[in-house]
Every structure is written in structure tokens, then in C-alpha cells.
Amino acid sequence: MTARTKADQKGRFLGGTAPFGWQVSKDGALIEIPEQQAVIQQIIELRREGLSLRAIATRIGGAVSHVTVKNILSQAGSRGENQALL
């Protein structure tokens, strides 16, 4: 078993830039950033209301781009939270 597989199984972040809403702790675990998690929930709610990615980015006030909105929704879908948001 590779070191990468072992780290993944332990729930450790495997590298790169941490996703929006998260930071990496010293031991490699992802920790929620409460303010950004609130923005993620707002994005999900606005998408459920039918807003476009650009409209969501505008509504949030420029905190994120429409590309970031897409990435956030994609990550939420990959975790099984919101399958049909894109």
C-alpha cells in the first residue's frame, strides 16, 4: 500500500490547494472554516432556487467567481450532498 493510499484512508489531505471552505491542519486533516462553510451553504441554497452560477457569484457580492461557484457545487455533489446542482 502506498503512502498516498494510507493517508487517504486516514482522512488526511493529500496535497495541493485546500478546497474553498477548508484549511489543512498541521497533522494533514481538513478543518472547516465556518465563515466559508456558510457561503457554501448559501451557494447551495441559491442554486436550488434556480440561479445561474454567475448570478450566484453576483448575489454573494464578489466573494467568489462563477468558476469557484461551479467547483464548490461539484465538490458538494462528489460528496453525495447535492447530486443535481450542476
C-alpha positions in Angstrom: 0.0 0.0 0.0 1.4 3.4 -1.0 1.8 6.3 1.4 -0.8 8.2 -0.5 -3.3 5.4 -0.1 -2.6 5.2 3.6 -3.0 9.0 4.0 -6.3 8.9 2.1 -7.6 6.1 4.3 -6.8 8.1 7.4 -8.7 11.0 6.1 -5.7 13.2 5.5 -5.5 15.8 2.8 -3.3 14.6 0.0 -1.8 17.9 -1.1 -2.5 20.8 -3.4 -4.7 23.8 -2.5 -7.3 23.1 0.1 -10.8 23.4 -1.2 -12.8 26.6 -0.5 -14.3 26.3 3.0 -11.4 24.2 4.4 -7.9 24.6 5.7 -5.3 21.9 6.4 -4.2 21.3 10.0 -0.7 20.5 11.0 -1.5 16.8 11.0 -2.9 17.0 7.5 -6.6 16.8 8.3 -9.1 19.2 6.7 -10.7 21.6 9.1 -13.8 23.6 8.3 -13.6 27.4 8.0 -17.0 28.4 9.5 -17.4 31.7 7.5 -16.7 30.0 4.2 -18.9 27.0 5.1 -21.7 29.5 5.5 -21.0 30.8 2.0 -21.0 27.2 0.6 -24.5 26.6 2.2 -25.7 29.9 0.7 -24.4 28.9 -2.7 -26.2 25.5 -2.5 -29.5 27.2 -1.4 -29.3 29.8 -4.3 -28.6 27.0 -6.8 -31.7 25.1 -5.6 -33.7 28.3 -6.2 -32.6 28.1 -9.8 -30.0 30.9 -10.0 -27.2 30.6 -12.6 -23.6 30.3 -11.5 -22.9 33.9 -12.4 -26.0 35.1 -10.6 -24.9 33.3 -7.5 -21.4 34.8 -7.7 -23.0 38.3 -8.1 -25.5 37.7 -5.3 -22.8 36.7 -2.9 -21.1 40.0 -3.6 -18.0 39.0 -5.4 -16.6 36.8 -2.6 -16.2 34.1 -5.3 -16.2 33.8 -9.1 -18.7 31.8 -11.1 -15.9 29.3 -11.7 -15.4 28.9 -7.9 -19.2 28.5 -7.5 -19.1 25.7 -10.1 -16.2 24.0 -8.2 -18.0 24.3 -4.9 -21.1 22.7 -6.3 -19.1 20.0 -7.9 -17.3 19.2 -4.7 -20.6 19.1 -2.8 -22.0 16.7 -5.5 -19.0 14.4 -5.3 -19.5 14.1 -1.5 -23.1 13.0 -2.3 -24.7 16.0 -0.7 -26.2 17.6 -3.7 -26.2 15.4 -6.8 -28.2 17.6 -9.2 -26.9 21.1 -8.6 -24.8 21.5 -11.7 
